Amino acid sequence: MNERQLSNRLKTVAGYVQHLKKIADIGSDHAYLPSYLCLNQPAMHAIAGEVSEGPLQAARAQVAELEIEHRIDVRKGSGLAVISRGEVEGITIAGMGGALITSILEDGKSKLEGVTRLVLQPNNAARSIRIWLLENDWRLVKEEILLENEKYYEILVAEPGTDRLRYEEDRDKKLLFGPHLMVERNEAFQKKWLGEQENWRRVLMSLKQGKEQEALYKREQQIQKQIQLVQEVFGDD
């Protein structure tokens, strides 16, 4: 992967902000995503945020080599601390855990004024991001799920607005599976969740052989609920 040939997941993320004029890529690593955008979109400017010194220097070297320092500002800082309120139209956060992405959004809420689009790609726990978006008046306008290098990636695209009516029915299902993904049910979606169901069933069998009954019972109930949600979504498939 490089600034001209992104992975499928990052190329998908890029596609949802390529129409904007200024974005911030949080946790930008080598700044491949903003570099790709600026090379392909003449009007694009970007901020590449990175908290770790090694990736920060790699991003700066990348941008300097491409001679696009006037269009990409590489900044050191944690989460949304690298941007000012109203400075960007879009924010991308990719390749982190869902809980970390959620905490970045929560800690940086004051920086989201003027932002018209969030594109979030968690490596896990997408449910926690959907809950945050719902509770903070961000509306999911699109979701994608794809399989790459034997891993499943969900991409969530949100814009300002209320989404509460969407979750009045089947709230637990929609938060876990994704309201758009549930409808589209592409091949990656089906393989992921039917595979998770089998994993949960194996965990249940192990729990039944355990000895700490109270803790095991609570975990068993949780897993059984998750299996039930999968069955409700897929029916007799």
MOBELTA-V612564 format. One record per helix or strand of 2 or more residues. SS is the DSSP state (2 for helix, 1 for strand). FROM is the first residue (numbers start at 1). LEN is the number of residues. Records with the same first field share a line. If there is no record, write none. Layout:
BEGIN
SS = FROM-LEN + FROM-LEN
END
This chain:
BEGIN
2 = 8-8 + 32-9 + 53-14 + 79-4 + 98-10 + 109-4 + 126-10 + 164-4 + 171-7 + 179-6 + 187-22 + 213-22
1 = 22-5 + 45-6 + 72-5 + 90-7 + 117-6 + 138-11 + 151-10
END
